[in-house]
């Protein structure tokens, strides 16, 4: 699969995120939602994004610290990711092929399957 083999070059890879550009809007909106939550808890120490990646077909976000509100915001983003194509951002569905879970739209899934046949 394309994402598993890292054959594509995209914006999120360039800034250290390990997922496709299709989730850009979800991630952007998540961090907009997190910004005031983090600002409220700055006294607790520094806040760091440790990892943003695709795992088991869904978005995973790991932070240096969190609370109930931050966990809820991440959960909403995770739920959106499993119905959004990781590559293009169109509505998609979670599926497993060759033990690799990925959320893709029908068109992106067909394109990947056609590339694999070649």
C-alpha positions as CSV (number, residue, x, y, z in Angstrom):
1,X,0.0,0.0,0.0
2,X,1.1,3.5,-0.6
3,X,1.1,4.8,2.9
4,X,2.7,1.7,4.4
5,X,5.6,2.0,2.0
6,X,5.9,5.8,2.2
7,X,6.0,6.1,-1.6
8,X,4.1,9.4,-1.5
9,X,5.5,12.8,-0.6
10,X,3.1,15.1,1.1
11,X,3.0,18.2,3.3
12,X,2.3,16.3,6.5
13,X,5.4,14.1,6.0
14,X,7.5,17.2,5.5
15,X,6.5,18.6,8.9
16,X,6.9,15.2,10.6
17,X,3.4,13.8,10.6
18,X,2.9,10.2,9.5
19,X,-0.4,10.3,7.6
20,X,-1.8,11.4,4.3
21,X,-2.8,14.9,3.3
22,X,-6.5,14.0,3.3
23,X,-6.6,14.4,7.1
24,X,-5.0,17.8,7.0
25,X,-8.3,19.6,7.7
26,X,-9.1,17.2,10.6
27,X,-5.6,17.8,12.1
28,X,-5.8,21.6,11.6
29,X,-9.2,21.8,13.3
30,X,-8.0,19.6,16.1
31,X,-5.1,21.9,16.8
32,X,-7.3,24.9,16.6
33,X,-9.5,23.3,19.3
34,X,-6.5,22.3,21.4
35,X,-4.8,25.7,21.4
36,X,-7.1,27.4,24.1
37,X,-7.1,24.1,26.1
38,X,-3.3,24.1,26.2
39,X,-3.1,27.8,27.0
40,X,-5.4,27.2,30.0
41,X,-3.0,24.6,31.4
42,X,0.4,26.2,30.6
43,X,1.2,26.4,34.3
44,X,1.4,22.6,34.3
45,X,4.5,22.7,32.2
46,X,5.5,22.6,28.5
47,X,3.2,21.0,26.0
48,X,4.6,19.0,23.1
49,X,3.1,17.1,20.2
50,X,5.0,13.8,20.3
51,X,3.5,12.0,17.4
52,X,0.7,12.3,14.8
53,X,0.2,9.2,12.6
54,X,-2.1,6.7,11.0
55,X,-2.6,3.5,13.0
56,X,-5.1,0.8,12.2
57,X,-6.7,3.1,9.7
58,X,-7.4,6.0,12.1
59,X,-5.7,9.1,13.2
60,X,-3.5,8.8,16.4
61,X,-2.3,11.9,18.2
62,X,0.2,11.6,21.1
63,X,0.9,14.6,23.3
64,X,3.3,15.2,26.2
65,X,0.3,15.7,28.5
66,X,-3.5,15.9,28.4
67,X,-6.7,16.2,30.3
68,X,-10.3,15.2,29.8
69,X,-11.0,18.1,27.4
70,X,-7.9,17.4,25.3
71,X,-8.7,13.7,25.2
72,X,-12.2,14.5,24.0
73,X,-10.9,16.7,21.2
74,X,-8.6,14.0,20.1
75,X,-11.4,11.4,20.2
76,X,-13.5,13.6,17.9
77,X,-10.7,13.9,15.4
78,X,-10.1,10.1,15.5
79,X,-13.8,9.4,14.9
80,X,-13.7,11.8,11.9
81,X,-10.6,10.2,10.5
82,X,-12.2,6.7,10.1
83,X,-14.9,8.2,7.8
84,X,-12.5,10.5,5.8
85,X,-10.1,9.3,3.1
86,X,-6.6,9.7,4.3
87,X,-5.3,10.6,0.9
88,X,-7.8,13.1,-0.5
89,X,-10.1,14.1,2.3
90,X,-13.3,12.9,0.6
91,X,-15.7,10.6,2.5
92,X,-14.2,7.2,3.0
93,X,-14.4,3.9,4.8
94,X,-12.1,1.9,6.9
95,X,-11.0,-1.4,5.3
96,X,-8.2,-3.9,5.7
97,X,-6.2,-5.3,2.8
98,X,-3.1,-7.5,3.3
99,X,-3.2,-6.9,7.1
100,X,-3.0,-3.1,6.5
101,X,-5.9,-1.0,7.7
102,X,-6.6,2.2,5.9
103,X,-9.4,4.7,5.5
104,X,-9.9,5.6,1.8
105,X,-12.6,6.7,-0.6
106,X,-13.6,4.3,-3.4
107,X,-11.5,6.3,-6.0
108,X,-8.3,6.3,-4.0
109,X,-8.7,2.6,-3.1
110,X,-9.2,1.7,-6.8
111,X,-6.1,3.8,-7.8
112,X,-3.9,2.0,-5.2
113,X,-5.2,-1.4,-6.3
114,X,-4.5,-0.5,-9.9
115,X,-0.9,0.5,-9.0
116,X,-0.4,-2.8,-7.1
117,X,-1.5,-4.8,-10.2
118,X,1.1,-3.1,-12.4
